Amino acid sequence: MNEFMLVLGMAVVTFAMRYPVMALVGRINLPDRVFQALRYVPPAVLSAIVVPELLLPDGERMLLAPENTRLVAGLVALLVAWKTKNLLLTIVLGMLSLWGWSWLLSALTTAGG
């Protein structure tokens, strides 16, 4: 029951913060420059979420090496997205590359040591 009340409270707070802005924007004519600038919000937010996960796999130090499986998979996904513009294919090949590269690194580590 406490979890339900917590989720309900978070939903109410989130709604209360966002609704006035949405209601206000619907009634005010904003300049085109504002709408042009808002087009860049989703890529900026996505980058802010994804890039630290790719570059800081342990959360503390940057790892720019082939041992960083997330970075390798992210680069594969970036290449697939750029070439094909297909979201599903990007996700599938990105995940397959993450799993495959992780498996290959673990196989090389156990075989070499």
Backbone atoms as SQL, in Angstrom:
CREATE TABLE atoms (id INTEGER PRIMARY KEY, chain TEXT, resi INTEGER, resn TEXT, atom TEXT, x REAL, y REAL, z REAL);
INSERT INTO atoms VALUES
  (1, 'A', 1, 'MET', 'N', 0.816, -1.196, 0.000),
  (2, 'A', 1, 'MET', 'CA', 0.000, 0.000, 0.000),
  (3, 'A', 1, 'MET', 'C', 0.857, 1.258, 0.000),
  (4, 'A', 2, 'ASN', 'N', 1.986, 1.204, 0.737),
  (5, 'A', 2, 'ASN', 'CA', 2.877, 2.365, 0.775),
  (6, 'A', 2, 'ASN', 'C', 3.472, 2.659, -0.593),
  (7, 'A', 3, 'GLU', 'N', 3.806, 1.596, -1.339),
  (8, 'A', 3, 'GLU', 'CA', 4.368, 1.792, -2.665),
  (9, 'A', 3, 'GLU', 'C', 3.360, 2.452, -3.596),
  (10, 'A', 4, 'PHE', 'N', 2.107, 2.054, -3.487),
  (11, 'A', 4, 'PHE', 'CA', 1.058, 2.649, -4.306),
  (12, 'A', 4, 'PHE', 'C', 0.908, 4.131, -3.986),
  (13, 'A', 5, 'MET', 'N', 0.904, 4.467, -2.722),
  (14, 'A', 5, 'MET', 'CA', 0.778, 5.872, -2.321),
  (15, 'A', 5, 'MET', 'C', 1.996, 6.672, -2.784),
  (16, 'A', 6, 'LEU', 'N', 3.171, 6.069, -2.748),
  (17, 'A', 6, 'LEU', 'CA', 4.384, 6.737, -3.209),
  (18, 'A', 6, 'LEU', 'C', 4.322, 7.020, -4.707),
  (19, 'A', 7, 'VAL', 'N', 3.916, 6.025, -5.486),
  (20, 'A', 7, 'VAL', 'CA', 3.795, 6.209, -6.934),
  (21, 'A', 7, 'VAL', 'C', 2.707, 7.231, -7.246),
  (22, 'A', 8, 'LEU', 'N', 1.593, 7.152, -6.549),
  (23, 'A', 8, 'LEU', 'CA', 0.510, 8.117, -6.754),
  (24, 'A', 8, 'LEU', 'C', 0.979, 9.535, -6.416),
  (25, 'A', 9, 'GLY', 'N', 1.705, 9.684, -5.337),
  (26, 'A', 9, 'GLY', 'CA', 2.232, 11.000, -4.961),
  (27, 'A', 9, 'GLY', 'C', 3.193, 11.546, -6.001),
  (28, 'A', 10, 'MET', 'N', 4.076, 10.677, -6.526),
  (29, 'A', 10, 'MET', 'CA', 5.018, 11.125, -7.561),
  (30, 'A', 10, 'MET', 'C', 4.268, 11.527, -8.826),
  (31, 'A', 11, 'ALA', 'N', 3.225, 10.797, -9.172),
  (32, 'A', 11, 'ALA', 'CA', 2.440, 11.136, -10.360),
  (33, 'A', 11, 'ALA', 'C', 1.751, 12.486, -10.187),
  (34, 'A', 12, 'VAL', 'N', 1.209, 12.724, -9.012),
  (35, 'A', 12, 'VAL', 'CA', 0.533, 13.998, -8.757),
  (36, 'A', 12, 'VAL', 'C', 1.523, 15.148, -8.827),
  (37, 'A', 13, 'VAL', 'N', 2.682, 14.992, -8.213),
  (38, 'A', 13, 'VAL', 'CA', 3.697, 16.051, -8.242),
  (39, 'A', 13, 'VAL', 'C', 4.165, 16.302, -9.676),
  (40, 'A', 14, 'THR', 'N', 4.420, 15.253, -10.430),
  (41, 'A', 14, 'THR', 'CA', 4.857, 15.415, -11.813),
  (42, 'A', 14, 'THR', 'C', 3.789, 16.116, -12.642),
  (43, 'A', 15, 'PHE', 'N', 2.548, 15.704, -12.489),
  (44, 'A', 15, 'PHE', 'CA', 1.449, 16.335, -13.218),
  (45, 'A', 15, 'PHE', 'C', 1.302, 17.800, -12.826),
  (46, 'A', 16, 'ALA', 'N', 1.379, 18.088, -11.529),
  (47, 'A', 16, 'ALA', 'CA', 1.221, 19.461, -11.048),
  (48, 'A', 16, 'ALA', 'C', 2.329, 20.374, -11.560),
  (49, 'A', 17, 'MET', 'N', 3.506, 19.829, -11.785),
  (50, 'A', 17, 'MET', 'CA', 4.613, 20.645, -12.295),
  (51, 'A', 17, 'MET', 'C', 4.488, 20.881, -13.795),
  (52, 'A', 18, 'ARG', 'N', 3.976, 19.930, -14.534),
  (53, 'A', 18, 'ARG', 'CA', 3.980, 20.031, -15.994),
  (54, 'A', 18, 'ARG', 'C', 2.700, 20.603, -16.585),
  (55, 'A', 19, 'TYR', 'N', 1.571, 20.372, -15.961),
  (56, 'A', 19, 'TYR', 'CA', 0.306, 20.796, -16.552),
  (57, 'A', 19, 'TYR', 'C', 0.196, 22.306, -16.751),
  (58, 'A', 20, 'PRO', 'N', 0.565, 23.132, -15.769),
  (59, 'A', 20, 'PRO', 'CA', 0.432, 24.582, -15.999),
  (60, 'A', 20, 'PRO', 'C', 1.220, 25.075, -17.216),
  (61, 'A', 21, 'VAL', 'N', 2.385, 24.528, -17.425),
  (62, 'A', 21, 'VAL', 'CA', 3.189, 24.937, -18.583),
  (63, 'A', 21, 'VAL', 'C', 2.498, 24.518, -19.874),
  (64, 'A', 22, 'MET', 'N', 1.999, 23.293, -19.920),
  (65, 'A', 22, 'MET', 'CA', 1.317, 22.829, -21.137),
  (66, 'A', 22, 'MET', 'C', 0.046, 23.627, -21.393),
  (67, 'A', 23, 'ALA', 'N', -0.706, 23.934, -20.349),
  (68, 'A', 23, 'ALA', 'CA', -1.932, 24.712, -20.516),
  (69, 'A', 23, 'ALA', 'C', -1.614, 26.128, -20.974),
  (70, 'A', 24, 'LEU', 'N', -0.549, 26.695, -20.450),
  (71, 'A', 24, 'LEU', 'CA', -0.161, 28.058, -20.816),
  (72, 'A', 24, 'LEU', 'C', 0.329, 28.129, -22.254),
  (73, 'A', 25, 'VAL', 'N', 1.132, 27.169, -22.671),
  (74, 'A', 25, 'VAL', 'CA', 1.660, 27.163, -24.037),
  (75, 'A', 25, 'VAL', 'C', 0.533, 27.014, -25.044),
  (76, 'A', 26, 'GLY', 'N', -0.515, 26.301, -24.687),
  (77, 'A', 26, 'GLY', 'CA', -1.645, 26.134, -25.589),
  (78, 'A', 26, 'GLY', 'C', -2.430, 27.420, -25.818),
  (79, 'A', 27, 'ARG', 'N', -2.291, 28.376, -24.946),
  (80, 'A', 27, 'ARG', 'CA', -3.065, 29.613, -25.056),
  (81, 'A', 27, 'ARG', 'C', -2.236, 30.818, -25.499),
  (82, 'A', 28, 'ILE', 'N', -0.945, 30.680, -25.503),
  (83, 'A', 28, 'ILE', 'CA', -0.064, 31.793, -25.874),
  (84, 'A', 28, 'ILE', 'C', 0.607, 31.470, -27.203),
  (85, 'A', 29, 'ASN', 'N', 0.704, 32.443, -28.065),
  (86, 'A', 29, 'ASN', 'CA', 1.440, 32.264, -29.317),
  (87, 'A', 29, 'ASN', 'C', 2.918, 32.497, -29.050),
  (88, 'A', 30, 'LEU', 'N', 3.687, 31.444, -29.185),
  (89, 'A', 30, 'LEU', 'CA', 5.123, 31.544, -28.967),
  (90, 'A', 30, 'LEU', 'C', 5.824, 31.786, -30.293),
  (91, 'A', 31, 'PRO', 'N', 6.962, 32.464, -30.244),
  (92, 'A', 31, 'PRO', 'CA', 7.714, 32.685, -31.481),
  (93, 'A', 31, 'PRO', 'C', 8.201, 31.366, -32.084),
  (94, 'A', 32, 'ASP', 'N', 8.396, 31.373, -33.390),
  (95, 'A', 32, 'ASP', 'CA', 8.884, 30.172, -34.081),
  (96, 'A', 32, 'ASP', 'C', 10.249, 29.734, -33.571),
  (97, 'A', 33, 'ARG', 'N', 11.050, 30.674, -33.138),
  (98, 'A', 33, 'ARG', 'CA', 12.388, 30.331, -32.623),
  (99, 'A', 33, 'ARG', 'C', 12.299, 29.435, -31.392),
  (100, 'A', 34, 'VAL', 'N', 11.276, 29.622, -30.579),
  (101, 'A', 34, 'VAL', 'CA', 11.091, 28.771, -29.402),
  (102, 'A', 34, 'VAL', 'C', 10.812, 27.342, -29.844),
  (103, 'A', 35, 'PHE', 'N', 9.932, 27.178, -30.814),
  (104, 'A', 35, 'PHE', 'CA', 9.617, 25.839, -31.307),
  (105, 'A', 35, 'PHE', 'C', 10.818, 25.205, -32.018),
  (106, 'A', 36, 'GLN', 'N', 11.605, 26.010, -32.704),
  (107, 'A', 36, 'GLN', 'CA', 12.823, 25.498, -33.336),
  (108, 'A', 36, 'GLN', 'C', 13.806, 25.033, -32.267),
  (109, 'A', 37, 'ALA', 'N', 13.925, 25.789, -31.190),
  (110, 'A', 37, 'ALA', 'CA', 14.840, 25.403, -30.110),
  (111, 'A', 37, 'ALA', 'C', 14.347, 24.147, -29.395),
  (112, 'A', 38, 'LEU', 'N', 13.046, 24.006, -29.243),
  (113, 'A', 38, 'LEU', 'CA', 12.493, 22.836, -28.557),
  (114, 'A', 38, 'LEU', 'C', 12.724, 21.538, -29.327),
  (115, 'A', 39, 'ARG', 'N', 12.968, 21.629, -30.612),
  (116, 'A', 39, 'ARG', 'CA', 13.271, 20.416, -31.392),
  (117, 'A', 39, 'ARG', 'C', 14.555, 19.751, -30.922),
  (118, 'A', 40, 'TYR', 'N', 15.446, 20.507, -30.289),
  (119, 'A', 40, 'TYR', 'CA', 16.732, 19.970, -29.854),
  (120, 'A', 40, 'TYR', 'C', 16.686, 19.397, -28.438),
  (121, 'A', 41, 'VAL', 'N', 15.579, 19.530, -27.749),
  (122, 'A', 41, 'VAL', 'CA', 15.489, 19.027, -26.381),
  (123, 'A', 41, 'VAL', 'C', 15.598, 17.498, -26.317),
  (124, 'A', 42, 'PRO', 'N', 14.833, 16.723, -27.103),
  (125, 'A', 42, 'PRO', 'CA', 14.959, 15.261, -26.995),
  (126, 'A', 42, 'PRO', 'C', 16.372, 14.725, -27.278),
  (127, 'A', 43, 'PRO', 'N', 17.063, 15.183, -28.352),
  (128, 'A', 43, 'PRO', 'CA', 18.425, 14.675, -28.531),
  (129, 'A', 43, 'PRO', 'C', 19.371, 15.078, -27.406),
  (130, 'A', 44, 'ALA', 'N', 19.184, 16.276, -26.854),
  (131, 'A', 44, 'ALA', 'CA', 20.052, 16.716, -25.761),
  (132, 'A', 44, 'ALA', 'C', 19.825, 15.872, -24.513),
  (133, 'A', 45, 'VAL', 'N', 18.570, 15.588, -24.200),
  (134, 'A', 45, 'VAL', 'CA', 18.263, 14.774, -23.018),
  (135, 'A', 45, 'VAL', 'C', 18.753, 13.347, -23.220),
  (136, 'A', 46, 'LEU', 'N', 18.521, 12.787, -24.396),
  (137, 'A', 46, 'LEU', 'CA', 18.987, 11.431, -24.677),
  (138, 'A', 46, 'LEU', 'C', 20.507, 11.344, -24.580),
  (139, 'A', 47, 'SER', 'N', 21.202, 12.335, -25.109),
  (140, 'A', 47, 'SER', 'CA', 22.662, 12.357, -25.021),
  (141, 'A', 47, 'SER', 'C', 23.122, 12.442, -23.575),
  (142, 'A', 48, 'ALA', 'N', 22.454, 13.248, -22.777),
  (143, 'A', 48, 'ALA', 'CA', 22.829, 13.388, -21.370),
  (144, 'A', 48, 'ALA', 'C', 22.635, 12.084, -20.600),
  (145, 'A', 49, 'ILE', 'N', 21.709, 11.260, -21.040),
  (146, 'A', 49, 'ILE', 'CA', 21.483, 9.970, -20.384),
  (147, 'A', 49, 'ILE', 'C', 22.449, 8.908, -20.894),
  (148, 'A', 50, 'VAL', 'N', 22.658, 8.860, -22.213),
  (149, 'A', 50, 'VAL', 'CA', 23.397, 7.751, -22.829),
  (150, 'A', 50, 'VAL', 'C', 24.911, 7.917, -22.727),
  (151, 'A', 51, 'VAL', 'N', 25.431, 9.090, -22.994),
  (152, 'A', 51, 'VAL', 'CA', 26.887, 9.278, -23.072),
  (153, 'A', 51, 'VAL', 'C', 27.603, 8.900, -21.772),
  (154, 'A', 52, 'PRO', 'N', 27.134, 9.317, -20.587),
  (155, 'A', 52, 'PRO', 'CA', 27.821, 8.856, -19.376),
  (156, 'A', 52, 'PRO', 'C', 27.808, 7.339, -19.212),
  (157, 'A', 53, 'GLU', 'N', 26.717, 6.693, -19.632),
  (158, 'A', 53, 'GLU', 'CA', 26.652, 5.236, -19.543),
  (159, 'A', 53, 'GLU', 'C', 27.670, 4.568, -20.471),
  (160, 'A', 54, 'LEU', 'N', 27.924, 5.177, -21.608),
  (161, 'A', 54, 'LEU', 'CA', 28.883, 4.600, -22.551),
  (162, 'A', 54, 'LEU', 'C', 30.324, 4.857, -22.127),
  (163, 'A', 55, 'LEU', 'N', 30.599, 6.055, -21.639),
  (164, 'A', 55, 'LEU', 'CA', 31.983, 6.430, -21.348),
  (165, 'A', 55, 'LEU', 'C', 32.419, 6.098, -19.931),
  (166, 'A', 56, 'LEU', 'N', 31.482, 6.000, -18.995),
  (167, 'A', 56, 'LEU', 'CA', 31.803, 5.713, -17.595),
  (168, 'A', 56, 'LEU', 'C', 31.116, 4.419, -17.174),
  (169, 'A', 57, 'PRO', 'N', 31.596, 3.267, -17.639),
  (170, 'A', 57, 'PRO', 'CA', 30.878, 2.014, -17.381),
  (171, 'A', 57, 'PRO', 'C', 30.798, 1.654, -15.904),
  (172, 'A', 58, 'ASP', 'N', 31.800, 2.029, -15.113),
  (173, 'A', 58, 'ASP', 'CA', 31.735, 1.732, -13.683),
  (174, 'A', 58, 'ASP', 'C', 31.244, 2.925, -12.873),
  (175, 'A', 59, 'GLY', 'N', 30.931, 4.013, -13.554),
  (176, 'A', 59, 'GLY', 'CA', 30.384, 5.190, -12.902),
  (177, 'A', 59, 'GLY', 'C', 31.416, 6.148, -12.340),
  (178, 'A', 60, 'GLU', 'N', 32.694, 5.795, -12.423),
  (179, 'A', 60, 'GLU', 'CA', 33.711, 6.637, -11.800),
  (180, 'A', 60, 'GLU', 'C', 34.774, 7.129, -12.775),
  (181, 'A', 61, 'ARG', 'N', 35.327, 6.226, -13.558),
  (182, 'A', 61, 'ARG', 'CA', 36.429, 6.629, -14.439),
  (183, 'A', 61, 'ARG', 'C', 36.060, 6.359, -15.892),
  (184, 'A', 62, 'MET', 'N', 36.591, 7.209, -16.761),
  (185, 'A', 62, 'MET', 'CA', 36.314, 7.062, -18.181),
  (186, 'A', 62, 'MET', 'C', 37.131, 5.899, -18.740),
  (187, 'A', 63, 'LEU', 'N', 36.491, 5.078, -19.547),
  (188, 'A', 63, 'LEU', 'CA', 37.165, 3.935, -20.154),
  (189, 'A', 63, 'LEU', 'C', 36.966, 3.985, -21.659),
  (190, 'A', 64, 'LEU', 'N', 38.014, 4.396, -22.368),
  (191, 'A', 64, 'LEU', 'CA', 37.989, 4.448, -23.832),
  (192, 'A', 64, 'LEU', 'C', 38.889, 3.334, -24.354),
  (193, 'A', 65, 'ALA', 'N', 38.417, 2.114, -24.219),
  (194, 'A', 65, 'ALA', 'CA', 39.206, 0.948, -24.614),
  (195, 'A', 65, 'ALA', 'C', 38.261, -0.134, -25.122),
  (196, 'A', 66, 'PRO', 'N', 38.795, -1.101, -25.862),
  (197, 'A', 66, 'PRO', 'CA', 37.941, -2.193, -26.349),
  (198, 'A', 66, 'PRO', 'C', 37.301, -3.014, -25.232),
  (199, 'A', 67, 'GLU', 'N', 37.822, -2.915, -24.015),
  (200, 'A', 67, 'GLU', 'CA', 37.225, -3.637, -22.892),
  (201, 'A', 67, 'GLU', 'C', 35.890, -3.027, -22.459),
  (202, 'A', 68, 'ASN', 'N', 35.615, -1.805, -22.905),
  (203, 'A', 68, 'ASN', 'CA', 34.348, -1.152, -22.575),
  (204, 'A', 68, 'ASN', 'C', 33.292, -1.650, -23.558),
  (205, 'A', 69, 'THR', 'N', 32.576, -2.694, -23.142),
  (206, 'A', 69, 'THR', 'CA', 31.597, -3.323, -24.032),
  (207, 'A', 69, 'THR', 'C', 30.449, -2.379, -24.374),
  (208, 'A', 70, 'ARG', 'N', 30.086, -1.517, -23.431),
  (209, 'A', 70, 'ARG', 'CA', 28.998, -0.563, -23.696),
  (210, 'A', 70, 'ARG', 'C', 29.392, 0.425, -24.790),
  (211, 'A', 71, 'LEU', 'N', 30.622, 0.887, -24.744),
  (212, 'A', 71, 'LEU', 'CA', 31.080, 1.837, -25.749),
  (213, 'A', 71, 'LEU', 'C', 31.125, 1.186, -27.130),
  (214, 'A', 72, 'VAL', 'N', 31.629, -0.016, -27.203),
  (215, 'A', 72, 'VAL', 'CA', 31.693, -0.736, -28.487),
  (216, 'A', 72, 'VAL', 'C', 30.280, -0.944, -29.037),
  (217, 'A', 73, 'ALA', 'N', 29.362, -1.397, -28.188),
  (218, 'A', 73, 'ALA', 'CA', 27.979, -1.618, -28.629),
  (219, 'A', 73, 'ALA', 'C', 27.325, -0.298, -29.019),
  (220, 'A', 74, 'GLY', 'N', 27.611, 0.771, -28.297),
  (221, 'A', 74, 'GLY', 'CA', 27.067, 2.075, -28.633),
  (222, 'A', 74, 'GLY', 'C', 27.560, 2.570, -29.975),
  (223, 'A', 75, 'LEU', 'N', 28.832, 2.331, -30.263),
  (224, 'A', 75, 'LEU', 'CA', 29.379, 2.733, -31.562),
  (225, 'A', 75, 'LEU', 'C', 28.765, 1.918, -32.693),
  (226, 'A', 76, 'VAL', 'N', 28.556, 0.625, -32.449),
  (227, 'A', 76, 'VAL', 'CA', 27.888, -0.210, -33.451),
  (228, 'A', 76, 'VAL', 'C', 26.468, 0.292, -33.687),
  (229, 'A', 77, 'ALA', 'N', 25.748, 0.584, -32.610),
  (230, 'A', 77, 'ALA', 'CA', 24.382, 1.079, -32.739),
  (231, 'A', 77, 'ALA', 'C', 24.352, 2.427, -33.452),
  (232, 'A', 78, 'LEU', 'N', 25.305, 3.281, -33.152),
  (233, 'A', 78, 'LEU', 'CA', 25.375, 4.582, -33.822),
  (234, 'A', 78, 'LEU', 'C', 25.589, 4.410, -35.322),
  (235, 'A', 79, 'LEU', 'N', 26.481, 3.513, -35.695),
  (236, 'A', 79, 'LEU', 'CA', 26.745, 3.260, -37.106),
  (237, 'A', 79, 'LEU', 'C', 25.512, 2.678, -37.808),
  (238, 'A', 80, 'VAL', 'N', 24.852, 1.726, -37.157),
  (239, 'A', 80, 'VAL', 'CA', 23.649, 1.115, -37.743),
  (240, 'A', 80, 'VAL', 'C', 22.552, 2.165, -37.896),
  (241, 'A', 81, 'ALA', 'N', 22.359, 3.001, -36.870),
  (242, 'A', 81, 'ALA', 'CA', 21.321, 4.029, -36.936),
  (243, 'A', 81, 'ALA', 'C', 21.620, 5.029, -38.047),
  (244, 'A', 82, 'TRP', 'N', 22.863, 5.386, -38.182),
  (245, 'A', 82, 'TRP', 'CA', 23.256, 6.363, -39.201),
  (246, 'A', 82, 'TRP', 'C', 23.045, 5.811, -40.616),
  (247, 'A', 83, 'LYS', 'N', 23.424, 4.551, -40.801),
  (248, 'A', 83, 'LYS', 'CA', 23.341, 3.958, -42.132),
  (249, 'A', 83, 'LYS', 'C', 21.921, 3.542, -42.514),
  (250, 'A', 84, 'THR', 'N', 21.151, 2.993, -41.564),
  (251, 'A', 84, 'THR', 'CA', 19.859, 2.413, -41.923),
  (252, 'A', 84, 'THR', 'C', 18.665, 3.276, -41.530),
  (253, 'A', 85, 'LYS', 'N', 18.802, 4.128, -40.526),
  (254, 'A', 85, 'LYS', 'CA', 17.687, 4.939, -40.001),
  (255, 'A', 85, 'LYS', 'C', 16.529, 4.041, -39.529),
  (256, 'A', 86, 'ASN', 'N', 16.855, 2.833, -39.083),
  (257, 'A', 86, 'ASN', 'CA', 15.868, 1.856, -38.640),
  (258, 'A', 86, 'ASN', 'C', 16.043, 1.628, -37.136),
  (259, 'A', 87, 'LEU', 'N', 15.064, 2.064, -36.338),
  (260, 'A', 87, 'LEU', 'CA', 15.177, 1.999, -34.890),
  (261, 'A', 87, 'LEU', 'C', 15.252, 0.565, -34.373),
  (262, 'A', 88, 'LEU', 'N', 14.389, -0.302, -34.855),
  (263, 'A', 88, 'LEU', 'CA', 14.376, -1.688, -34.382),
  (264, 'A', 88, 'LEU', 'C', 15.690, -2.393, -34.709),
  (265, 'A', 89, 'LEU', 'N', 16.176, -2.216, -35.923),
  (266, 'A', 89, 'LEU', 'CA', 17.447, -2.830, -36.305),
  (267, 'A', 89, 'LEU', 'C', 18.597, -2.277, -35.454),
  (268, 'A', 90, 'THR', 'N', 18.554, -0.997, -35.156),
  (269, 'A', 90, 'THR', 'CA', 19.587, -0.389, -34.320),
  (270, 'A', 90, 'THR', 'C', 19.595, -1.017, -32.934),
  (271, 'A', 91, 'ILE', 'N', 18.414, -1.174, -32.337),
  (272, 'A', 91, 'ILE', 'CA', 18.330, -1.763, -31.001),
  (273, 'A', 91, 'ILE', 'C', 18.792, -3.211, -31.007),
  (274, 'A', 92, 'VAL', 'N', 18.320, -3.986, -31.983),
  (275, 'A', 92, 'VAL', 'CA', 18.668, -5.411, -32.037),
  (276, 'A', 92, 'VAL', 'C', 20.164, -5.597, -32.258),
  (277, 'A', 93, 'LEU', 'N', 20.727, -4.899, -33.241),
  (278, 'A', 93, 'LEU', 'CA', 22.158, -5.071, -33.505),
  (279, 'A', 93, 'LEU', 'C', 23.016, -4.485, -32.398),
  (280, 'A', 94, 'GLY', 'N', 22.555, -3.423, -31.755),
  (281, 'A', 94, 'GLY', 'CA', 23.291, -2.875, -30.616),
  (282, 'A', 94, 'GLY', 'C', 23.344, -3.863, -29.466),
  (283, 'A', 95, 'MET', 'N', 22.202, -4.478, -29.149),
  (284, 'A', 95, 'MET', 'CA', 22.175, -5.466, -28.070),
  (285, 'A', 95, 'MET', 'C', 22.978, -6.716, -28.430),
  (286, 'A', 96, 'LEU', 'N', 22.847, -7.171, -29.677),
  (287, 'A', 96, 'LEU', 'CA', 23.635, -8.341, -30.096),
  (288, 'A', 96, 'LEU', 'C', 25.127, -8.063, -30.027),
  (289, 'A', 97, 'SER', 'N', 25.530, -6.852, -30.399),
  (290, 'A', 97, 'SER', 'CA', 26.946, -6.519, -30.322),
  (291, 'A', 97, 'SER', 'C', 27.403, -6.423, -28.869),
  (292, 'A', 98, 'LEU', 'N', 26.550, -5.911, -27.983),
  (293, 'A', 98, 'LEU', 'CA', 26.901, -5.857, -26.558),
  (294, 'A', 98, 'LEU', 'C', 27.099, -7.263, -26.006),
  (295, 'A', 99, 'TRP', 'N', 26.136, -8.129, -26.258),
  (296, 'A', 99, 'TRP', 'CA', 26.245, -9.495, -25.758),
  (297, 'A', 99, 'TRP', 'C', 27.394, -10.250, -26.422),
  (298, 'A', 100, 'GLY', 'N', 27.527, -10.100, -27.738),
  (299, 'A', 100, 'GLY', 'CA', 28.603, -10.804, -28.442),
  (300, 'A', 100, 'GLY', 'C', 29.975, -10.333, -28.017),
  (301, 'A', 101, 'TRP', 'N', 30.156, -9.021, -27.881),
  (302, 'A', 101, 'TRP', 'CA', 31.466, -8.491, -27.479),
  (303, 'A', 101, 'TRP', 'C', 31.775, -8.886, -26.037),
  (304, 'A', 102, 'SER', 'N', 30.765, -8.891, -25.163),
  (305, 'A', 102, 'SER', 'CA', 30.976, -9.329, -23.776),
  (306, 'A', 102, 'SER', 'C', 31.381, -10.794, -23.741),
  (307, 'A', 103, 'TRP', 'N', 30.695, -11.602, -24.527),
  (308, 'A', 103, 'TRP', 'CA', 31.024, -13.029, -24.569),
  (309, 'A', 103, 'TRP', 'C', 32.435, -13.242, -25.098),
  (310, 'A', 104, 'LEU', 'N', 32.789, -12.525, -26.182),
  (311, 'A', 104, 'LEU', 'CA', 34.118, -12.673, -26.770),
  (312, 'A', 104, 'LEU', 'C', 35.207, -12.256, -25.786),
  (313, 'A', 105, 'LEU', 'N', 35.022, -11.141, -25.095),
  (314, 'A', 105, 'LEU', 'CA', 36.016, -10.700, -24.116),
  (315, 'A', 105, 'LEU', 'C', 36.155, -11.689, -22.975),
  (316, 'A', 106, 'SER', 'N', 35.034, -12.230, -22.487),
  (317, 'A', 106, 'SER', 'CA', 35.127, -13.197, -21.394),
  (318, 'A', 106, 'SER', 'C', 35.783, -14.500, -21.876),
  (319, 'A', 107, 'ALA', 'N', 35.497, -14.887, -23.117),
  (320, 'A', 107, 'ALA', 'CA', 36.121, -16.100, -23.662),
  (321, 'A', 107, 'ALA', 'C', 37.620, -15.900, -23.826),
  (322, 'A', 108, 'LEU', 'N', 38.031, -14.731, -24.294),
  (323, 'A', 108, 'LEU', 'CA', 39.460, -14.452, -24.447),
  (324, 'A', 108, 'LEU', 'C', 40.150, -14.358, -23.103),
  (325, 'A', 109, 'THR', 'N', 39.470, -13.810, -22.109),
  (326, 'A', 109, 'THR', 'CA', 40.060, -13.667, -20.776),
  (327, 'A', 109, 'THR', 'C', 40.258, -15.024, -20.128),
  (328, 'A', 110, 'THR', 'N', 39.269, -15.917, -20.237),
  (329, 'A', 110, 'THR', 'CA', 39.383, -17.235, -19.621),
  (330, 'A', 110, 'THR', 'C', 40.381, -18.107, -20.378),
  (331, 'A', 111, 'ALA', 'N', 40.456, -17.935, -21.689),
  (332, 'A', 111, 'ALA', 'CA', 41.397, -18.742, -22.485),
  (333, 'A', 111, 'ALA', 'C', 42.828, -18.253, -22.277),
  (334, 'A', 112, 'GLY', 'N', 43.009, -16.966, -22.094),
  (335, 'A', 112, 'GLY', 'CA', 44.359, -16.418, -21.968),
  (336, 'A', 112, 'GLY', 'C', 44.922, -16.462, -20.556),
  (337, 'A', 113, 'GLY', 'N', 44.087, -16.663, -19.552),
  (338, 'A', 113, 'GLY', 'CA', 44.583, -16.564, -18.191),
  (339, 'A', 113, 'GLY', 'C', 44.300, -17.754, -17.426);
